[in-house]
Amino acid sequence: MFWFVLVLFLLAALAAASFFQHMAAAFLVLLSVPVLVLLHALFGTFYAVFALAAIAIFAALIQTITSSLALLREANATPVRPRRPTQNHPSTGRTNRSRIAA
C-alpha cells in the first residue's frame, strides 16, 4: 500500500509540475513540501530547513550548468547556408566568375 501511495503522489506531483515552464524545478518544489514535513518531524526545524536549502541550491546549480551548456552549444554551432548553383552564360560557355580572374 505504501508503494502505491508513493507512486500516486509522484504522478500527481509530475502532473502538477507539467503546468510550469521549468518542470524539473517545479517538481522539486512540489516534492519538497512533504519532505520538509518529514524532516521536521525526524530531525527538527534547523536541520530540515538546512537540508531543503542544500537541495534547492544543488538543483539551481544543475539548472544553471545545463542552460549555460545549451547556450555554448548554440553559440558554437555553425550556421548552415544553402549553396547557390552557379549559372553558366549560354553565349560564352564559361562559368559566372569575375573578369579579373578570367
N, C-alpha and C positions, 0 to 999 in steps of 0.2 A: 504494500500500500504506500510505503514511503517513496519508492521509486516512481510510482505513478503520479503522486502529487508533485514530486520534484520535476519530472518531465513536463507535466502540465503547467507548472509555474514557469519553466524555461520557455515553453512555447508561447505562453501569454506575454512574457517579457519581450520575446523576439517580435511578436505581432505588434505590440505597443511601440517598440523601437523602430519599426519599419516606417512609421509616420514622420520620423525626423530625418533631417538631411544627413547627419552623421550617425548612422545606425549603430556603429560599434560603441561610440561614446554614450549614446542614449541607452543601449543595452546594459552597459556597465553601471550607469546611474540607476537604472531600474533594478538591477540586482543588488546594488549597494545598500538599499534601504533595509531589506530583511537581514542582510549580512551584518549591518550595523547593529540591528536589534539583537541578533545572536551574540555578536562580540561584546556588546554592552552587558548582556546577561552573564557571559562567561568570564570576562576579564576586567570589566569596569569601563568607565567613560573615557578616561585618558588613553588607554591602550586601543580602545575601539576607534576613537577619532584619529589617533596616530596611524593605525593600520589602514583606515579608509583614505586618509590623506596620502599615504605612501602609494596605495593602489592608483589613486587619481593622478598623482604625479607621474607614475610609470606609464599609465595609459596616454597622458598628454605627450610624454616623451616619444612613445612609439608612433603616435599620430603625427607629430612634428617631423620625425625622421622619414616616415613614408611619404608625406607630402613634399618634403624637400627633395627626396629622390625622384619623385614624379616630375617636379619642376626641372631638375637637372636633366632628366631623360628627354623632356620636351625641348629644352634649350639646345641640347646636343644633337637633336635629330636634324638630318639634312633635308631640306625641302625638295620634294620631287617635282620637277618641271617637265612637262611633256615636250618632246623634241618635235620641231617643225621639219617636215620633209623639205629638202632643197628642191627648188624649182629650176628646171632647165629652160633656157631660151630656145624656142624652136628654130629661130633664124640662124643662130650661131652654132648650136650644138654643144655649147660649153655650159658649165655649171655657173650658177649665180655667185661669183666671187668678185672681190673688189678689183678695180682696174690697176691698182698699184701692184698687186700680186701677179697680174697677168703678164 
